[in-house]
Structure formats: structure tokens, C-alpha cells
Amino acid sequence: MISPGLLVDAIIAKLQAILDLVAEMDGDPSRIYAYHDAYPTQTSLGSAVYEAPHPSIVVAWKGSGPGTFGGHEVWKHDFVLYLRARAAAEGPDNGYYRLFTLIVNGVPWGDSLRLLNADIHPSCYPMDVPVCERVTDEEGVDHFVVNLSLREIGDA
């Protein structure tokens, strides 16, 4: 089993290589970053997401467990991307709509495939089709999260 922390970093590297996505982060790739649990300094993902700047994407490991691929049991790793959109004009291709579209359809620099079909890490298959959904924080403010999974190639 590969360390999920390495997979978080691989996801970030791919997201930061999508030039149009970085442009949505006001041109700052460091606004796409990891939440790595680290006791006692990083023990509240909720606080980290709440304090995330607009725009930004916070990538966190959700958990790992058994999965299947081609009838074989493999490790499946689940991640959450917490999206914070920048202020944008209203419309069907702005804000969270645009972020999700770029995450799924964006082509990382140096790759020939959109992220959905790209190899994020050499030990994993391309991601499962991600789920994007609305969540509401403690202050009643909506934002979106993208849930994605990576399945390892090889043993369980």
C-alpha cells in the first residue's frame, strides 16, 4: 500500500499543472494545497477549510479501504477537494461551475489527457469519476467539495 500522503501530494501536483485552474486561483499555484494531519499542530480539518482563502483548493485524505478493479481486490484511497471560488460574475461558467469543470476536464501541463483520465500517480489507475456536491459551513455559507478516489495497481 502506498502512503495516502504521497497521493495527496500527487493530486496537488496535477492540479497545480492545470494552467487554467491556477489562473482561477489568481495565478497562485500555492493556493492549491494539502491538509496533512499532524498532531498537535494540524488537528482540525474543519478549521483549516473555514480559514482557507478565496480562491483556494484544500486537498485532504478522507480514508482508505478495500476496493475492486477488474475483479481483483485493491486498495482504494478517498480524497476530498474543498473548493473556495473567487469572486466572479454570475453565469454558467463562473465560480464553482468553472472550478469543477477545470478539475475534471483540465489537462495538466506536460500531459496529453484531461485530469479525469490522467495517471495521477504511477502506482494507481486514473481516478474514478468524481462527485461534486454542495456543503454548508457553520455560518450558513455554501461551498463545494469534490470527492475522488484512486485505486492502487497491484496487491491489496
C-alpha positions as CSV (number, residue, x, y, z in Angstrom):
1,M,0.0,0.0,0.0
2,I,1.3,3.4,-0.9
3,S,1.1,6.2,1.7
4,P,-2.0,8.3,1.2
5,G,0.0,11.4,2.0
6,L,2.1,10.8,-1.2
7,L,-1.1,10.5,-3.2
8,V,-2.4,13.9,-1.7
9,D,0.8,15.5,-2.9
10,A,0.5,13.8,-6.3
11,I,-3.1,15.2,-6.7
12,I,-1.9,18.7,-5.8
13,A,1.0,18.5,-8.3
14,K,-1.5,17.5,-11.1
15,L,-4.0,20.3,-10.1
16,Q,-1.2,22.9,-10.0
17,A,-0.2,21.8,-13.5
18,I,-3.6,22.8,-14.9
19,L,-2.8,26.3,-16.0
20,D,-6.4,27.5,-16.3
21,L,-7.1,26.2,-12.8
22,V,-4.1,28.1,-11.5
23,A,-5.4,31.2,-13.2
24,E,-8.7,30.7,-11.2
25,M,-6.5,30.8,-8.1
26,D,-5.5,34.4,-9.0
27,G,-2.4,32.9,-10.7
28,D,-1.0,31.5,-7.5
29,P,-0.4,27.7,-7.5
30,S,0.3,27.7,-3.8
31,R,-3.5,28.3,-3.3
32,I,-3.9,24.6,-4.2
33,Y,-2.5,22.9,-1.1
34,A,-2.7,19.9,1.2
35,Y,-4.1,19.4,4.6
36,H,-1.8,16.8,6.2
37,D,-2.9,15.8,9.6
38,A,-0.1,16.5,12.1
39,Y,-0.7,16.2,15.8
40,P,-0.7,18.7,17.7
41,T,-0.4,21.4,15.0
42,Q,-3.0,20.3,12.4
43,T,-5.9,18.5,14.1
44,S,-8.9,20.2,12.7
45,L,-9.7,19.9,9.0
46,G,-12.9,21.9,9.6
47,S,-10.9,24.8,10.9
48,A,-8.4,24.6,8.1
49,V,-11.2,24.7,5.5
50,Y,-13.0,27.5,7.2
51,E,-9.8,29.6,7.2
52,A,-9.0,28.8,3.6
53,P,-8.6,31.9,1.4
54,H,-10.8,32.7,-1.5
55,P,-9.9,31.4,-4.0
56,S,-8.3,28.1,-3.0
57,I,-8.5,24.3,-3.1
58,V,-7.6,22.3,0.0
59,V,-6.9,18.6,-0.6
60,A,-7.3,16.1,2.2
61,W,-7.2,12.4,2.6
62,K,-10.7,11.0,3.6
63,G,-9.7,7.4,4.2
64,S,-8.6,4.1,2.6
65,G,-10.0,0.7,2.4
66,P,-10.6,-2.3,0.1
67,G,-11.8,-1.8,-3.4
68,T,-12.0,-3.8,-6.6
69,F,-10.7,-3.4,-10.1
70,G,-11.1,-5.9,-12.8
71,G,-12.4,-8.5,-10.3
72,H,-9.3,-8.1,-8.1
73,E,-9.2,-6.6,-4.7
74,V,-7.0,-3.5,-4.4
75,W,-6.5,-0.6,-2.1
76,K,-8.9,2.3,-2.7
77,H,-8.0,5.8,-1.4
78,D,-10.6,8.5,-1.0
79,F,-9.8,12.2,-1.0
80,V,-11.8,15.5,-0.7
81,L,-11.1,18.7,-2.5
82,Y,-12.6,21.7,-0.6
83,L,-13.2,24.4,-3.2
84,R,-13.3,28.1,-2.4
85,A,-14.2,30.1,-5.5
86,R,-13.0,33.7,-6.2
87,A,-15.5,36.5,-6.6
88,A,-16.8,36.1,-10.1
89,A,-19.5,37.3,-12.4
90,E,-22.7,35.3,-12.4
91,G,-23.2,32.8,-15.2
92,P,-23.0,29.2,-16.2
93,D,-19.2,29.1,-16.5
94,N,-18.0,31.0,-13.4
95,G,-17.2,30.3,-9.8
96,Y,-17.7,26.8,-8.6
97,Y,-19.0,25.6,-12.0
98,R,-15.7,26.6,-13.6
99,L,-13.6,25.1,-10.8
100,F,-15.3,21.7,-11.1
101,T,-15.1,21.7,-14.9
102,L,-11.4,22.6,-14.8
103,I,-10.7,19.8,-12.3
104,V,-12.4,17.2,-14.4
105,N,-11.6,18.4,-17.9
106,G,-8.4,20.4,-17.4
107,V,-5.2,19.0,-19.0
108,P,-2.2,19.2,-16.7
109,W,0.8,20.8,-18.4
110,G,3.0,18.1,-20.0
111,D,0.2,15.6,-20.2
112,S,-2.0,14.8,-23.2
113,L,-5.1,13.6,-21.2
114,R,-7.5,15.6,-19.1
115,L,-7.2,15.0,-15.4
116,L,-10.1,12.6,-15.3
117,N,-8.2,10.2,-17.5
118,A,-4.6,11.0,-16.5
119,D,-2.3,9.0,-14.3
120,I,-2.1,10.9,-11.0
121,H,0.4,8.5,-9.5
122,P,2.3,5.7,-11.2
123,S,1.0,3.2,-8.6
124,C,-2.7,4.0,-9.3
125,Y,-5.2,3.8,-12.0
126,P,-6.8,7.1,-13.2
127,M,-9.3,8.4,-10.7
128,D,-12.9,7.2,-10.5
129,V,-15.4,9.7,-11.8
130,P,-15.5,12.3,-9.0
131,V,-18.6,13.5,-7.2
132,C,-19.1,17.3,-6.7
133,E,-21.6,18.4,-4.1
134,R,-22.7,21.5,-2.2
135,V,-21.9,21.7,1.6
136,T,-22.8,24.4,4.1
137,D,-20.4,25.6,6.7
138,E,-21.2,26.6,10.3
139,E,-22.1,30.2,9.3
140,G,-24.5,29.0,6.6
141,V,-22.2,29.8,3.7
142,D,-22.2,27.3,0.8
143,H,-19.2,26.0,-0.9
144,F,-18.5,22.8,-2.9
145,V,-16.4,19.7,-2.3
146,V,-15.1,17.2,-4.9
147,N,-14.8,13.6,-3.7
148,L,-12.4,11.5,-5.7
149,S,-10.9,8.0,-5.4
150,L,-7.7,6.4,-6.5
151,R,-7.3,2.6,-6.8
152,E,-3.9,1.1,-6.5
153,I,-2.5,-1.1,-9.1
154,G,-1.4,-4.4,-7.6
155,D,-1.9,-6.1,-4.3
156,A,-4.3,-5.3,-1.5
